[in-house]
Amino acid sequence: MTRLLPRRAGTTGVMLQVALATLPGLAALVAFFGTGVLLTVTLAVLGAVTAEALGLWLRGRSIRIGLSDGSAIVTGLLLGLALPPMLPAGLTLLGAGLAILLGKHVYGGLGQNPFNPAMVGYAILLVSFPVEMTAWVAPRGLLAEDVPGLLDAAAVIFASASPDAFTGPTPLDDFKHREALTAAEWHAVSGLGGRFAGAGWEWVNLGFLAGGLYLLQRRLFSWHAPVGMLAALALCAGLFWDGGSSSSPGSPLFHLLGGATMLGAFFIVTDPVSGARSPRGRLLFGIGVGILVYVIRAFGGYPDAVAFAVLLMNATAPVIDAWTRPRTYGHPSSSGGQQP
Amino acid sequence: MTAADWNSPLHALRGHLDVPANKARTRHAAIEVAPVPALLRLPLSLYGRRRAEPCVSVGQHVQRGDIVARGAAALDAAVHATTSGSIRAVAEAPLPCIELEADGDDAAADPEPLPDWRERSRPELLTRLAEAGLTGLGGAGFPSAAKLAAAAGIELLIINAAECEPMLTADERLLTERAGEVMDGISILAHLTSARQVVIAIEDDKPEAIAAVRAALEDHPFRLAVIPRRYPSGSERQLVQILTGREIRSGRLPVDLGILCHNAASARAVSRAVIHGEALTERIVTVTGAALLRPGNLSVRLGTPVGDLLTARGLDQTRLAGIRLGGPLTGRTVTDLREPVGKTHAGLLAAGLEELAPAGTELPCIRCGACAEVCPASLLPQELHRQARAADLDALMALNLQDCIECGACAWVCPSRIPLVEDYRLGKAALAAEAARQAAAEHARMRHERRQRRLEEERRATESAREARLSRVDAALARAKAARHDRQPGS
């Protein structure tokens, strides 16, 4: 049976565009945290694609067709972007493999997974290897030592050399444990405060924002989930912002441009498979993620919160879908009053 | 804006598709007459999976316009010979039809014009429409007479000339070239329905047709609504929404709101049937596609095999990817070139490789939701797809599958290229089969219960008759005993 060809990018085209849109953020990561980022991202992609082939083979599916949709590349890419740049190779490969196999194939493959696969892989690594997962490279210009070059990074990643010379806490982490400093004092003292939201991180976030806006402009996803998440996060941070006392959890700008906020808002919560379906549902989904990100960052024990916030909201997506089902043409609305 | 323009605001659809109109190939091609083929297949199928019964015998000679088959209902549209010739067979393949061998004379039966239709009674005119074989020429093919019989004294008559489907230009050319005939047909429809208001709706990308209608409207009290080009504005329920802002309840018809929709080509057929007394034996078909050398708008005899029509317009086999009867979005793929053009077919497409996707390119649904955004009925196409594949009939009911108008917008935008409408058609068929099965079971249960009741009543009746008999015997015995007793002395 043949059918008319849609004049639109297919699923493969969508995945490729998403991959392209991560480039500004990736460039900022490389610029501030060194070329180790590229090694980790490459490893994550390779691990994801290998695991995808394995999963397809175990399920008796065509490996060629299964790989051609490009979704495994995107999963690996997003995971690689979220991982610390100097993570040992074994952990990166483990995370990518678990993301694809436990995050996707055990549920029946592409389109069937209730949770975001990249975030599944990230969360497993974070709870299993907290030390390695919280050792971020210090941004360029902060330490006496320059950010690691390719050889230094390779030594840490492949040969288990100690990364201690290059690593340190992230701004989110450092700010949280700043011990009795006001926000302004921390900013002046720590050097991790950057120009306005966190050294290096502010540019990484702006890079992902730019890529996300490109995807939005190409209408690859609707604005609902990203806007919901960013608005809720900013609103929460604004509500609890006391001008920057020693117990303040940080300003709205600090949260918007800190950690994985923009990567999450435009590349993670926009995942159609594990998110809500209707536009209204996506708005609710994004708002939920935004609130949870703030709650976990401000009151939780983890330095960043996007992965857990997304996974928790993934679990609620079916309920959101049930709440936000649109009224079919010609049917009375359940709440009444919409039928003309 | 002139006095003849539709004067109330237009309303938005709940979802729509921005799809290239792709009409340039045939938009300016004047209507030509297609050759009469040597063999025609006159379909016997009627609306609602019913079938007309042949009323001619094999070998019989017929003229163009002679009735060859009829439906069981009084206002069913008759089936006609569309040229003169002899009946060759009643065939079941490629679909139930009467095969008519043309004799080349194309002799027509004498027409019975009714130029004084305003003086004729409503039943007489409706019978004329049914006898002339009129059905809606736009979509479902509902018999026109039956539709009009249910619509006396309506508020609004909508003449649907939206022609929103890409590649089709048959209605556009009809209005451009024969607006007068369409207006005559509308006058008859307005007379039959006593409509308080009449509006002709056309999408705004057809300036020539709009100008022709505007000129023709000078002699008529009808209004013209130029609506934005938005697929599927030409779907009945969606057009009612655009023009009035009202929705037709699920399972109901526009006439429940005092509205009747009639397609422009159908209106013209009404005028031919009443004023000229001609049966419906031809229709205008847009024959187009990248694999066709001479695309155009053709006046085609109904029953012309698809293959003959394509050959007549130069089919380029090397470029052919598939043939579609109807429009690119709502039509269906044809694999048998013997299939005839029927009353509802406004298009015949010989699609090139760049226009059709090869089979087997479907990827899994990634739940992107693009389908839900374009759905004009606000359904959840991806959920329907999942449940249709799982054949979960209860879930399909709960998701309102019955409200799907099969416009094909969802399948068009699907990045995984899933043939969604095919799933829905299968799901609807499964629901219909289940409903039929339940009705049959219910019928059997009722019959069984009636029988049980009847048997019980019969048993009771026999019982009481027996008891009555016995009590009569007892009474007689008692009387006899008493009499004997009486006769005994000394009592």
Interface residues (C-beta under 8 A of the other chain):
Chain A: M1 T2 R3 L4 L5 P6 R7 R8 A9 G10 T11 T12 G13 V14 I65 D69 S71 G109 L110 G111 Q112 F221 S222 P272 V273 R277 S278 P279 R282 R325 P326 R327 T328 Y329 G330 H331 P332 Q339 P340
Chain B: R14 V19 P20 R237 Q241 G245 R246 E247 I248 R249 S250 G251 R252 A321 G322 R324 P328 L329 T333 A351 E354 E355 L356 A357 P358 A359 L363 P364 C365 I366 R367 C368 G369 A372 E373 P376 A377 S378 L379 L380 Q382 E383 N400 D403 A411 W412 V413 C414 P415 S416 R417 P419 E422
